[in-house]
Amino acid sequence: MAETRRERPQKPEDFTRETVIEIEGVRSIGAESAEDIATALNRSGYTNWRGHQWDAEQIMTFLANPEVDHLRRELKLK
C-alpha cells in the first residue's frame, strides 16, 4: 500500500494536539501497543515532526510527555 504524506501543522503545539487526536483515533480502531500505533500512523501517512516515519520508541516518548496528558484531559480522551 502506498503511503501519502500529509502536511503537518506549522506550530509544535498544534502538531502535538493533532498527534494526540491521531493516536486516539488509531487506538479506537484497535492499535494497542506503541508498535501498533506507529504502524497505523505510518500507513496513514501521518509523519513525525521531522517528516519521518514513526517507530515504537518515538510513540512511547511522545506519550510520556506531560503536555500529552494535559491535552488528553482537555479533549476528554481516556
N, C-alpha and C positions, 0 to 999 in steps of 0.2 A: 504494500500500500504506500503510495507516495505521500510524503509529508508536505504540508503547506505551512510556511512560517507566517505567523500573524504579527502585525505591528504591535510593539509594546508601548505602554504609556511613557510619556516623557519624564514624569517626576517619580522618584523612587517610592514615595508614599502611595501614589496611585498604582504603581506596579505591585506593591505589597498587597494592597486591597484587592486588586484584580486576581492576584495569585491565590489569595485565601479563598475567594469565590470559586476559582477554577478547581482548586484541590477539593473543596467541599462537594463540588459537582461530580468529580470522578469518584469520590468516596460514596456518594449517594447511589452510584451505579455499580458498586461492588469492589472498588480498589481499596484494599485494606493496608497492605504493607507499604513502606516507603518505595520499594522497588515497583510495586503495582502502580502507585501514584505516578512515579517518574515515567514509567512506560506509557501510561494513559496520556499524560501531558505531552510526551514526545510524539505519540501517534496523532494527537490533535493539532500538532504544530505549535504548541504553546512553549516557547523557549524561556530560558532563564534570563536574568537581567542583561547578561552579556551577549545574548542571542544564540547561546549554545543549548544543546540538549541537556535535560535534567538527568541526574543519577540519584540513587537512593541516599547517599551521604548528603547531597545538597538539599534534598527534601527534609531529612532529619534536622539539618542545621536551620533551615527556614522555619520549620515548625517549632523549634526550640526558642525562637526569637520572641521575647515578651510582647513586642508590638503585635505579633500574630495572635496571641491570646487575647489581647485587648480588642483587636478587630473582630475576632470571632464572637466575643461577648457583645460588642457594639452591633454586629449584624445578627445577633441572636442565633448563632450557629453553635452546635454542640461538639 
